[in-house]
Amino acid sequence: ICMKTVIDTDSWKRKEHYEFFSRYEEPFFGITTNVDCTKAYKRAKGMDMSFFLYYMHKSLVAVNTIEEFKHRIEEGEPVVYDIIHGSTTVQNSDELFSFAFLQYDKDFNAFYRHSKNAVEKAKLIKGIGANEDNSRNDVIHYSTIPWISFTALTHERNFARPDSIPKIAFGKYFPVADRLLLPISVNVHHGLMDGLHVGRYFELFQNLLND
């Protein structure tokens, strides 16, 4: 059950910023960087676990720690969810992609069990696998592009449909000296957060990868 609270805009410090950017046709902005995944990769492989699901859990821990990533706009009103999950693309057997819903659990082992099952099911889907979980607002729209170490990224947008869901994409990790770097792109609604909050996400995500 998704729990959410309507934000009281009269006492909200972002009121003017929210109203300013909500008038934009394209209120999203994006930032791309690399994070050091050396320790995380070694730890995941040492446990014989999926590196993808390992860093996905760290990302969701960071998302659920930073309140601004839990803000959404619904029917013209800003709301905040108590928990945010993941909706990610997974390559299927047709060399296309299907959607997988990754239910967040702070406990990594619990998250890993049901997320691995969700990913395996998505791989078997013939088609895109769209369902009600993919259309939820209490998610992050994740993409994985493991073939490209990108330095920038754009997203498709349906401007006829109001959208305020953050979009996070991961690229192909690559070696630099004795480190492994992972490209990551974050696109967010400027009415709900600023570069400061995206920076906090990057910092926390990096710390969690190093933990």
KABEL-V947978 format. One record per backbone hydrogen bond with DSSP energy under -1.0 kcal/mol. CO is the residue of the C=O (numbers start at 0). NH is the residue of the N-H. If there is no record, write none. Layout:
{{CO/NH} {CO/NH}}
This chain:
{{2/81} {4/79} {6/8} {7/10} {11/14} {13/17} {14/18} {15/19} {16/20} {17/21} {20/23} {26/189} {28/187} {30/185} {32/183} {34/181} {36/40} {37/41} {38/42} {39/43} {40/44} {41/45} {42/46} {43/48} {44/47} {49/53} {50/54} {51/55} {52/56} {53/57} {54/58} {55/59} {56/60} {57/61} {58/62} {59/63} {61/65} {65/68} {66/69} {67/70} {69/80} {71/78} {73/76} {76/73} {77/6} {78/71} {79/4} {84/139} {85/101} {86/141} {87/99} {89/97} {91/94} {95/91} {97/89} {99/87} {101/85} {106/110} {107/111} {108/112} {109/113} {110/114} {111/115} {112/116} {113/117} {114/118} {115/119} {116/120} {117/121} {118/122} {121/124} {122/92} {127/98} {136/138} {137/84} {139/86} {140/167} {142/169} {144/147} {147/149} {147/171} {157/160} {165/140} {166/186} {167/142} {168/184} {169/144} {173/180} {175/178} {178/175} {179/36} {180/173} {181/34} {182/170} {183/32} {184/168} {185/30} {186/166} {187/28} {188/191} {188/192} {193/197} {194/198} {195/199} {196/200} {197/201} {198/202} {199/203} {200/204} {201/205} {202/206} {203/207} {204/208} {205/209} {206/210}}
